[in-house]
Amino acid sequence: MENIDDGLEHSTPVWAVFGDLMSGLLGAFVLILVGVLGVQLELATSLEAEVHKRQIEERRRLALEKALAVPLASGRVTLNNGRIGISGSVLFALNSDQLQPEGRQILKSLAPPLAAYLGARGEMLMVSGFTDDRPMRDSNRQFADNWELSAQRALTVTRAMIDEGIPAASIFAAAFGPEQPVASNADEKGRAQNRRVEMAPVPQSAKTDTGPHE
């Protein structure tokens, strides 16, 4: 009897340890499963949000294309990723901030559809001026540098758009100088592409993010 009792006494702790081990493994498995499910749920939510964002951007692009169908058809205006581009040579003579007649006509054709688009969506229009990387010539001291030239061109276009019906509270100007080129400045063709003005509808809050404009 003593031997049997001794065996039982020795076997009981083994089963207890085994039970504790299995409980621990089960708990770990549950934690891992919950973690995996949480990650999958987070990924699914992120994917859904990204799809929704892309759908909004696509609808926005199509709406803008529809609004600007006539100016775009002329070939003198481009639309790329929501940015309306106009060649600097169409709007201004070299190193000038005075609108040329053809440039004013283009802005006149853009203003009515853009005013309707901005009003319907509660957005603002950011007018951005860009230049090439060539420094101002000694013979042209009207502007201190390319930053000032790009700023004055953006302001000129902004004021022209206000004159054509864009509410002053729905438009603002920004200057980028030679930064953010779209082509190489190594040759004249590329520099001509970089001398440009772009307009882009942006959320109302974007005005406060860019700082004051005068």
C-alpha positions in Angstrom: 0.0 0.0 0.0 2.8 2.4 0.8 4.3 1.8 -2.6 1.0 2.6 -4.4 0.5 5.7 -2.3 4.0 6.8 -3.1 3.4 6.4 -6.8 0.2 8.4 -6.6 1.9 11.1 -4.7 4.7 11.3 -7.3 2.3 11.3 -10.3 0.0 14.0 -9.1 2.5 16.9 -9.5 3.3 15.7 -13.0 -0.3 16.0 -14.2 -0.6 19.4 -12.4 2.5 20.7 -14.2 1.2 19.3 -17.5 -2.2 21.0 -17.0 -0.5 24.3 -16.2 1.6 24.0 -19.3 -1.4 23.3 -21.5 -3.2 26.3 -19.9 -0.2 28.5 -20.6 0.0 27.3 -24.2 -3.7 27.8 -24.7 -3.5 31.3 -23.3 -0.5 32.2 -25.5 -2.4 30.8 -28.6 -5.4 32.9 -27.7 -3.2 36.0 -27.4 -1.5 35.4 -30.7 -4.9 34.8 -32.4 -6.3 38.0 -31.0 -3.1 39.9 -32.1 -3.3 38.5 -35.6 -7.0 39.3 -35.9 -6.3 42.8 -34.6 -3.6 43.3 -37.2 -5.9 42.0 -40.0 -8.7 44.3 -38.9 -6.3 47.3 -38.8 -5.0 46.5 -42.3 -8.6 46.0 -43.6 -9.6 49.4 -42.1 -6.5 51.1 -43.6 -7.2 49.6 -47.0 -10.8 50.6 -46.9 -9.8 54.2 -46.0 -7.2 54.3 -48.8 -9.7 53.0 -51.3 -12.2 55.6 -50.1 -9.6 58.4 -50.4 -8.7 57.3 -53.9 -12.4 57.3 -54.9 -12.8 60.8 -53.6 -9.7 62.0 -55.5 -10.9 60.3 -58.7 -14.3 62.0 -58.4 -12.6 65.3 -57.7 -10.4 64.9 -60.8 -13.3 64.1 -63.0 -15.3 67.0 -61.7 -12.4 69.4 -62.4 -11.9 68.0 -65.9 -15.6 68.5 -66.6 -15.5 72.0 -65.3 -12.5 72.9 -67.4 -13.4 70.9 -70.6 -13.4 74.0 -72.9 -10.1 75.5 -71.7 -8.4 72.1 -71.7 -9.7 71.4 -75.3 -7.8 74.5 -76.5 -4.5 72.8 -75.6 -3.1 75.8 -73.9 -4.0 74.6 -70.4 -3.0 71.3 -68.8 -4.4 69.3 -65.9 -2.1 67.0 -64.0 -3.0 65.5 -60.6 -5.4 68.3 -59.9 -2.9 71.0 -60.9 -3.9 73.4 -63.7 -0.8 74.4 -65.6 -0.2 77.3 -67.9 3.2 77.9 -69.6 4.9 81.1 -68.5 5.6 82.1 -72.1 1.9 82.2 -72.7 1.2 84.4 -69.7 4.3 86.6 -69.6 7.2 87.8 -71.6 10.6 86.6 -70.4 11.5 88.1 -67.0 8.2 90.1 -66.9 5.2 90.0 -64.6 2.8 91.8 -67.0 0.1 89.6 -68.5 0.2 89.2 -72.3 -3.2 89.5 -74.2 -3.3 85.7 -74.9 -2.6 84.9 -71.2 -5.4 87.2 -70.1 -7.8 85.5 -72.4 -6.9 82.1 -71.0 -7.5 83.3 -67.5 -10.8 84.8 -68.5 -11.8 81.4 -69.9 -10.7 79.6 -66.7 -12.4 81.9 -64.1 -16.1 81.1 -64.6 -15.8 77.3 -64.4 -13.3 77.5 -61.5 -15.5 79.9 -59.6 -18.5 77.5 -59.9 -16.3 74.5 -59.0 -14.8 76.3 -55.9 -18.3 77.5 -54.8 -19.8 74.1 -55.1 -17.1 72.3 -53.1 -16.2 75.0 -50.6 -12.5 74.9 -51.7 -9.9 77.6 -52.4 -7.6 78.2 -55.4 -3.9 78.3 -54.8 -2.0 80.2 -57.6 1.7 79.2 -57.6 4.5 80.8 -59.5 7.6 79.0 -60.7 10.8 80.0 -62.6 13.8 78.3 -64.1 17.2 78.4 -62.2 18.8 81.2 -64.2 19.7 84.2 -62.1 18.3 87.6 -62.9 20.4 89.4 -65.5 22.2 92.6 -64.7 20.1 94.4 -67.2 16.9 93.4 -65.4 16.9 94.9 -61.9 13.1 95.0 -61.5 13.2 91.8 -59.5 15.8 90.9 -56.9 15.7 87.2 -57.8 13.6 84.4 -59.1 11.7 84.2 -55.8 10.4 87.7 -56.3 9.6 87.2 -60.0 7.6 84.0 -59.2 5.8 85.8 -56.4 4.9 88.8 -58.6 3.7 86.5 -61.4 1.5 84.6 -59.0 0.0 87.8 -57.6 -0.6 89.1 -61.1 -2.6 86.0 -62.0 -4.4 86.0 -58.7 -5.5 89.6 -59.2 -6.6 88.8 -62.8 -8.7 85.9 -61.6 -10.3 88.1 -59.0 -11.1 90.6 -61.7 -12.7 87.8 -63.8 -15.0 86.8 -60.9 -13.1 84.5 -58.5 -14.0 85.7 -55.0 -11.0 87.3 -53.3 -11.7 85.1 -50.2 -11.4 82.0 -52.3 -7.9 82.5 -53.9 -4.4 83.1 -52.7 -0.9 83.2 -54.1 2.3 81.2 -53.5 5.9 81.6 -54.8 8.2 78.7 -55.4 11.0 80.4 -57.4 13.3 77.8 -59.1 12.2 75.0 -56.7 10.1 72.0 -57.8 11.2 72.0 -61.5 9.2 69.7 -63.8 12.1 69.4 -66.3 15.8 69.7 -66.4 17.3 73.2 -66.4 20.2 72.1 -68.5 18.6 73.2 -71.8 16.2 75.9 -73.0 13.3 73.5 -73.6 13.4 72.3 -70.0 13.8 75.8 -68.6 10.8 76.9 -70.6 8.7 74.2 -69.0 9.8 75.3 -65.6 8.7 78.9 -66.2 5.1 78.3 -65.4 2.1 79.2 -63.3 0.0 76.5 -61.7 -3.5 76.7 -60.1 -4.9 74.0 -57.8 -8.1 73.7 -55.8 -7.2 73.0 -52.1 -9.1 72.6 -48.9 -10.0 75.8 -47.0 -7.5 75.0 -44.2 -4.6 75.0 -46.7 -4.5 78.9 -46.7 -3.6 78.9 -43.0 -0.9 76.2 -43.5 1.0 78.3 -46.1 1.4 81.4 -43.9 0.4 85.0 -44.7 0.5 86.3 -48.2 0.6 90.0 -49.0 
